[in-house]
Protein backbone atom coordinates (compact mmCIF):
# COMPACT_ATOMS: atom_id res chain seq x y z
CA UNK A 1 0.00 0.00 0.00
CA UNK A 2 1.21 3.49 -0.93
CA UNK A 3 0.35 5.48 2.20
CA UNK A 4 2.75 8.41 1.81
CA UNK A 5 4.42 10.15 -1.16
CA UNK A 6 8.15 9.73 -1.71
CA UNK A 7 8.70 13.51 -2.08
CA UNK A 8 10.53 12.77 -5.29
CA UNK A 9 9.85 11.66 -8.84
CA UNK A 10 6.44 10.24 -9.66
CA UNK A 11 8.03 8.11 -12.38
CA UNK A 12 9.64 5.96 -9.69
CA UNK A 13 6.19 4.52 -8.96
CA UNK A 14 4.51 1.94 -11.14
CA UNK A 15 1.16 3.04 -12.56
CA UNK A 16 -0.58 0.76 -10.07
CA UNK A 17 1.36 2.18 -7.13
CA UNK A 18 0.61 5.75 -8.20
CA UNK A 19 -3.10 5.01 -8.51
CA UNK A 20 -3.00 3.44 -5.04
CA UNK A 21 -1.30 6.53 -3.63
CA UNK A 22 -3.97 8.74 -5.18
CA UNK A 23 -6.71 6.46 -3.82
CA UNK A 24 -5.32 6.74 -0.29
CA UNK A 25 -5.28 10.52 -0.62
CA UNK A 26 -8.89 10.51 -1.80
CA UNK A 27 -9.79 8.30 1.15
CA UNK A 28 -8.14 10.76 3.53
CA UNK A 29 -10.18 13.59 2.02
CA UNK A 30 -13.33 11.54 2.57
CA UNK A 31 -12.33 10.85 6.18
CA UNK A 32 -11.70 14.54 6.90
CA UNK A 33 -14.98 15.49 5.22
CA UNK A 34 -16.89 13.07 7.44
CA UNK A 35 -15.25 14.28 10.65
CA UNK A 36 -15.83 17.94 9.78
CA UNK A 37 -19.47 17.01 9.24
CA UNK A 38 -19.57 15.75 12.85
CA UNK A 39 -18.13 19.06 14.08
CA UNK A 40 -20.67 21.09 12.08
CA UNK A 41 -23.51 18.92 13.39
CA UNK A 42 -22.35 19.51 16.97
CA UNK A 43 -22.24 23.27 16.38
CA UNK A 44 -25.82 23.15 15.14
CA UNK A 45 -26.99 20.84 17.96
CA UNK A 46 -25.59 23.16 20.62
CA UNK A 47 -27.55 26.08 19.18
CA UNK A 48 -24.61 28.35 18.32
CA UNK A 49 -24.65 27.92 14.52
CA UNK A 50 -26.04 31.37 13.78
CA UNK A 51 -23.49 33.07 16.06
CA UNK A 52 -20.46 31.13 14.83
CA UNK A 53 -18.04 32.03 12.05
CA UNK A 54 -16.42 28.97 10.49
CA UNK A 55 -13.28 29.13 8.32
CA UNK A 56 -12.26 25.95 6.52
CA UNK A 57 -8.86 26.04 4.83
CA UNK A 58 -5.46 24.37 4.75
CA UNK A 59 -1.81 25.33 4.41
CA UNK A 60 -0.87 23.62 1.13
CA UNK A 61 -1.85 20.96 -1.36
CA UNK A 62 0.01 17.89 -2.58
CA UNK A 63 1.44 16.67 -5.86
CA UNK A 64 0.21 13.15 -6.62
CA UNK A 65 1.93 12.55 -9.93
CA UNK A 66 1.35 15.90 -11.66
CA UNK A 67 4.46 17.35 -13.33
CA UNK A 68 6.30 14.15 -12.31
CA UNK A 69 6.15 15.21 -8.64
CA UNK A 70 4.83 13.43 -5.56
CA UNK A 71 4.72 15.28 -2.25
CA UNK A 72 4.86 19.00 -1.58
CA UNK A 73 8.61 19.59 -2.03
CA UNK A 74 11.76 17.79 -3.10
CA UNK A 75 13.47 16.26 -0.05
CA UNK A 76 14.52 13.06 -1.80
CA UNK A 77 18.30 12.68 -1.99
CA UNK A 78 17.95 10.72 -5.26
CA UNK A 79 15.98 13.48 -7.01
CA UNK A 80 18.50 15.83 -8.61
CA UNK A 81 15.95 18.42 -9.82
CA UNK A 82 16.49 20.79 -6.89
CA UNK A 83 13.53 22.64 -5.37
CA UNK A 84 10.18 22.45 -7.12
CA UNK A 85 8.03 25.20 -8.50
CA UNK A 86 4.81 25.86 -6.54
CA UNK A 87 2.00 25.24 -9.00
CA UNK A 88 -1.75 25.11 -8.39
CA UNK A 89 -1.68 21.61 -6.90
CA UNK A 90 0.28 23.12 -4.00
CA UNK A 91 -0.88 26.72 -3.67
CA UNK A 92 -4.51 26.78 -4.88
CA UNK A 93 -5.91 25.73 -1.51
CA UNK A 94 -9.55 25.51 -0.38
CA UNK A 95 -11.19 28.36 1.52
CA UNK A 96 -14.80 27.98 2.64
CA UNK A 97 -16.19 30.56 5.06
CA UNK A 98 -19.54 30.56 6.84
CA UNK A 99 -20.10 34.00 8.37
CA UNK A 100 -21.89 34.48 11.64
CA UNK A 101 -25.39 35.91 11.50
CA UNK A 102 -26.88 33.55 8.96
CA UNK A 103 -25.79 35.52 5.89
CA UNK A 104 -25.79 33.50 2.70
CA UNK A 105 -22.72 33.74 0.49
CA UNK A 106 -21.75 32.36 -2.90
CA UNK A 107 -18.61 31.30 -4.73
CA UNK A 108 -16.06 34.04 -5.35
CA UNK A 109 -13.16 33.96 -7.78
CA UNK A 110 -11.27 36.87 -6.22
CA UNK A 111 -7.73 36.20 -5.01
CA UNK A 112 -6.98 35.98 -1.31
CA UNK A 113 -4.08 34.49 0.64
CA UNK A 114 -3.81 32.58 3.95
CA UNK A 115 -2.48 35.70 5.68
CA UNK A 116 -5.83 37.36 4.92
CA UNK A 117 -7.67 34.98 7.26
CA UNK A 118 -6.31 36.72 10.34
CA UNK A 119 -7.32 40.17 9.12
CA UNK A 120 -10.75 38.93 8.07
CA UNK A 121 -11.51 37.28 11.42
CA UNK A 122 -10.48 40.44 13.28
CA UNK A 123 -12.66 42.51 10.95
CA UNK A 124 -15.61 40.15 11.41
CA UNK A 125 -15.44 40.60 15.18
CA UNK A 126 -15.33 44.38 14.92
CA UNK A 127 -11.61 44.86 15.57
CA UNK A 128 -10.29 47.84 13.62
CA UNK A 129 -7.41 46.99 11.30
CA UNK A 130 -6.25 50.60 11.14
CA UNK A 131 -2.79 50.99 12.62
CA UNK A 132 -2.16 47.25 12.95
CA UNK A 133 1.13 46.08 11.49
CA UNK A 134 -0.25 43.07 9.63
CA UNK A 135 0.14 42.02 6.01
CA UNK A 136 -3.30 40.47 5.70
CA UNK A 137 -6.27 42.17 4.05
CA UNK A 138 -9.86 41.59 5.07
CA UNK A 139 -12.10 39.69 2.68
CA UNK A 140 -15.15 40.48 4.83
CA UNK A 141 -16.65 42.66 2.04
CA UNK A 142 -16.79 39.54 -0.16
CA UNK A 143 -18.71 37.73 2.58
CA UNK A 144 -21.10 40.65 2.70
CA UNK A 145 -21.86 40.27 -0.99
CA UNK A 146 -19.68 43.08 -2.30
CA UNK A 147 -17.82 42.36 -5.53
CA UNK A 148 -14.63 44.05 -4.37
CA UNK A 149 -11.19 42.58 -5.22
CA UNK A 150 -8.97 41.94 -2.20
CA UNK A 151 -5.71 41.47 -4.12
CA UNK A 152 -4.66 41.90 -7.73
CA UNK A 153 -2.03 39.20 -7.35
CA UNK A 154 -1.21 36.37 -4.96
CA UNK A 155 2.36 35.39 -4.06
CA UNK A 156 3.60 32.02 -2.87
CA UNK A 157 7.13 31.20 -1.76
CA UNK A 158 8.93 29.35 1.01
CA UNK A 159 11.15 32.41 1.50
CA UNK A 160 10.20 36.06 0.97
CA UNK A 161 11.68 39.11 2.65
CA UNK A 162 12.61 38.15 6.20
CA UNK A 163 15.09 35.36 5.70
CA UNK A 164 18.81 35.46 4.94
CA UNK A 165 18.65 32.40 2.69
CA UNK A 166 18.80 32.86 -1.09
CA UNK A 167 15.42 33.18 -2.83
CA UNK A 168 13.85 29.88 -3.85
CA UNK A 169 11.02 29.34 -6.33
CA UNK A 170 8.40 32.07 -6.18
CA UNK A 171 4.94 31.84 -7.73
CA UNK A 172 2.86 34.86 -8.80
CA UNK A 173 -0.78 34.47 -9.85
CA UNK A 174 -3.22 37.13 -11.02
CA UNK A 175 -6.14 34.79 -11.68
CA UNK A 176 -5.33 34.42 -15.37
CA UNK A 177 -1.56 34.01 -15.56
CA UNK A 178 0.88 32.14 -13.32
CA UNK A 179 4.58 32.98 -13.19
CA UNK A 180 7.04 30.72 -11.40
CA UNK A 181 10.64 31.87 -11.25
CA UNK A 182 13.71 30.91 -9.25
CA UNK A 183 15.27 27.55 -8.63
CA UNK A 184 18.77 26.81 -9.86
CA UNK A 185 20.56 29.00 -12.42
CA UNK A 186 19.94 26.36 -15.09
CA UNK A 187 16.18 26.12 -14.34
CA UNK A 188 14.06 28.03 -16.84
CA UNK A 189 11.43 30.40 -15.50
CA UNK A 190 7.89 29.16 -16.09
CA UNK A 191 4.81 31.05 -17.25
CA UNK A 192 1.37 29.52 -17.75
CA UNK A 193 -1.85 30.98 -19.08
CA UNK A 194 -3.84 29.27 -16.37
CA UNK A 195 -7.17 30.43 -17.77
CA UNK A 196 -6.72 28.27 -20.89
CA UNK A 197 -4.19 25.81 -19.42
CA UNK A 198 -5.53 25.01 -15.92
CA UNK A 199 -3.21 22.01 -15.52
CA UNK A 200 -0.24 24.30 -16.19
CA UNK A 201 1.36 22.03 -18.77
CA UNK A 202 2.53 24.50 -21.45
CA UNK A 203 5.31 26.89 -20.47
CA UNK A 204 4.90 30.07 -22.56
CA UNK A 205 7.72 32.03 -20.89
CA UNK A 206 9.54 32.69 -24.17
CA UNK A 207 6.41 33.67 -26.12
CA UNK A 208 4.76 35.86 -23.46
CA UNK A 209 7.69 37.57 -21.75
CA UNK A 210 5.70 40.80 -21.42
CA UNK A 211 3.11 39.08 -19.21
CA UNK A 212 5.91 37.60 -17.09
CA UNK A 213 7.55 41.01 -16.64
CA UNK A 214 4.19 42.51 -15.62
CA UNK A 215 3.67 39.85 -12.95
CA UNK A 216 7.23 40.24 -11.70
CA UNK A 217 6.80 44.01 -11.41
CA UNK A 218 3.70 43.40 -9.30
CA UNK A 219 5.82 41.20 -7.05
CA UNK A 220 8.43 43.96 -6.76
CA UNK A 221 5.76 46.43 -5.64
CA UNK A 222 4.54 43.89 -3.08
CA UNK A 223 8.07 43.44 -1.70
CA UNK A 224 8.42 47.20 -1.36
CA UNK A 225 5.11 47.39 0.52
CA UNK A 226 6.33 44.96 3.20
CA UNK A 227 9.65 46.73 3.69
CA UNK A 228 12.01 44.43 1.81
CA UNK A 229 15.61 45.65 1.83
CA UNK A 230 17.30 46.89 -1.33
CA UNK A 231 19.83 44.07 -1.02
CA UNK A 232 17.08 41.50 -0.97
CA UNK A 233 15.35 43.15 -3.92
CA UNK A 234 18.60 42.92 -5.89
CA UNK A 235 18.80 39.20 -5.12
CA UNK A 236 15.33 38.66 -6.55
CA UNK A 237 16.22 40.68 -9.62
CA UNK A 238 19.21 38.45 -10.31
CA UNK A 239 17.15 35.30 -9.80
CA UNK A 240 14.41 36.49 -12.14
CA UNK A 241 16.89 37.56 -14.82
CA UNK A 242 18.95 34.38 -14.33
CA UNK A 243 22.00 36.61 -14.03
Secondary structure, 3 states (H helix, E strand, C coil): CCCCCCCEEHHHCCHHHHHHHHHHHHHHHHHHHHHHHHHHHHHHHCCCCCCCCEEEECCCCCEECHHHEEECCCCCCCCCCCCCCCCHHHHCCCEEEECCCCCCCCCCCCECCCHHHHHHHHHHCCCCCCCCCCCCCCCHHHHCCCCCCCECCEEEECCCCCCCCCCCCEEEECCCEEEEECCCCCCCCEEEECCCCCCCCCCCCCCCHHHHHHHHHHHHHHHHHCCCCHHHHHHHHHHHHCC
